Amino acid sequence: MKGRKEGEADDALIKKYLVTGNSGYFEPIVERYERYAYVYAYSLLKNEFDAQDVVAESFLKAFTKIRQYRLESSFKNWFLKIVHNEAFTLLRKNKTMVYLDDQENGESLFTDEALSYDNIDSLDFGEMQKSLDQLPHALKAAVILRYYYDWDYKKICAFLNIPMGTLSSRLNRAGKKLRNLYKGEM
């Protein structure tokens, strides 16, 4: 596409899309955040196909509601909130659904190579993934955002739309449950 640089900032691409209506300006944004969104969706849903569906639905929603995005705020955070909401909507719809392991060989998608993208390249779910799977989704989301995405409390509270005390309580309860799991008490 003429006039587009690969490293162009999100806001510049969004402005060009809003002015021209050319959806090609949205493609680099999809490429930039697809893996990031997938890892987060998969960490909540534990199902490859559901995670892919949530990411696709989230991009569609972001594309159609892009005029609601406030330029000069963080597109990545705005988009991840859409992914979060779509994942929890799916979880609510499928409460009774039980998933078998997606992977025939039992290997985790959470390998260093699979997660090497932006600030998630240092994530190492390893054995912790099994323990996280046993936490309720609200606790799991708080733990992932705090300890794997390294978000501060204020940012997590705004993202999850919860008070600071609730976040602190969720992280505390998650910590206790995880400690008990490692001790074999749960």
N, C-alpha and C positions, 0 to 999 in steps of 0.2 A: 504494500500500500504506500502510495506517495506521501511524503511528509510525516512519516511515523518512524520514530526511533525505537529500537527494542528496549532501551533502558528508560523510556519516558515515564514520568511519574503518573501515578493513578489519576490524580486530579486533572492533569493535562489531557490525558486520554478521555476522561469522562466529559470534560468541557468540549473537546472536539466532537464527541458523540452527540452531546446535547445540541451543539450548533449545526452539525451536518446531518444527523440522523443515520450516519453510516455505522452499522453494527460492527464493522471491521475494527473499529477503535476499541471495542470491548474484548476482542480476542486476546490481546496480550494480558489483560487483567485475568481472564479465565486461566490462561497458561501459568500466570504468576501464583495464583492462589488455589488451584485445583488440588494439588497434593496436600497442602496445609489443611484445607477443609476436609478432605477425605480422611486424613489421620484423626482429626478431631471427631468426625462423625463415626468412624469405625470404633474409636475408643469408647464411645457411648453405646453404640448399637451392637457391636460384636458380630456383625453380619456384613460381608463384603458387598452383597447386592443392595441391601438396604442403605448402606453408606454411600454407594454410588448413586442411588436414586435420590437420597437426601441432598447430595452435592449438586446433582443436575437440577433438582427442583429449586434449590437455593440460588443457583446462578440465574435460573429463569425468573425467579422472584426479584432478585437484585436488578436484573436487566429491565424488567417491567416497572420497577419502583425506583429507578435510579434518580428520578427527580426529587425523591424524598431524602436522598443522601445530601448531607451538608458538606459542601466542598471545604477543603482544608481541615477536615477532621480525618480520622483514620479510616480509610476504606476497608482495610483488613479487619479491623474490629467491628465495623458496621456489618460487613459480610459474615464474619464468624458468628455474630449474634443471629443472623438469619439461619445459618446452618444449625446453630444450637436450638433455635425454636422449631425448625423443621424436624430435627431428630427427636425432640421431646414430644412433638405432635404425633410422630410415628410410634413412639414408645407407648403413648396413651392409647392409640388406636389398636395396638397389638399386644396389650397387656397379657393376654392369655396365650400368645404365640410362644412356642419353645423352639429355639434354634439348635440345630446340631452344629458341630464344628464345621466351618466353611472349607477347611483345608484338609485335603486327603492325607497329607503326610504329617499333619499336626504341627507344622512349624508356624511360628508367629509371623504376622505381617509387621510386627514392631521390631524390625531389625535396624541396626544403625544405617544400613544402606537404604532401606525403605523410608526412613524418617529424615534423611539428609536434605532438608529444605529450610532456608532462612534460619529462624531462631529455634527450630525444632531439631536441628542436627545433633544436638547434645542429648536428646532424650534416650533413655535406656529403660524400656518397660520391663524387659527380662522376666524374672520371677514375680515382680510386683504386679504384672498384668493379671496373673491368676488371682491374686488377692483383691485387686481392684474390681474384678468381675463379681466378687461377692458383696461389694458395697451397694447400697441403694443408689440410684442414678443421681440424685441431688448431691450426695456426698462425693460420688465419683467425679462429677463435673467440677466441684470445688477443688478437689485434690489435683486433678489434671491441670486446671487453669493455674493453680498456685505453684505446684512443684515441677510440672513438666513444661508449662509455657512460661513459668517464672513471672507471672503477673503479680502486681502488688494488690493489697487488700482493696484499696479504693477502686481500682479498675475492675476487679472481680465483682464487687458489690454493684457497681453500675451496670456491668454486663449481665449479671444474673437478676438484677433488680431486687436485691435483698439488702437489709440493713447490715451494718458491720458486725453487730452482735450475732446475727444469724450465721454469717459466714464463719466467724470465729467458732461458734458452736458446732457447725458442720465439720470444720477442719479438726476440731478437738475430738468429736465423735468418730470421725474417720480414722484418726490416729490411734484411738483406743481399739477400734475394731481391727485395724491392721496389726497392732501389737499382739492382740489376742490370737489372730490368725497365725502369726509367726511362732507363738508359744504353743499352738495347737489346741487352744481352748475354745475355738469357735466351731 
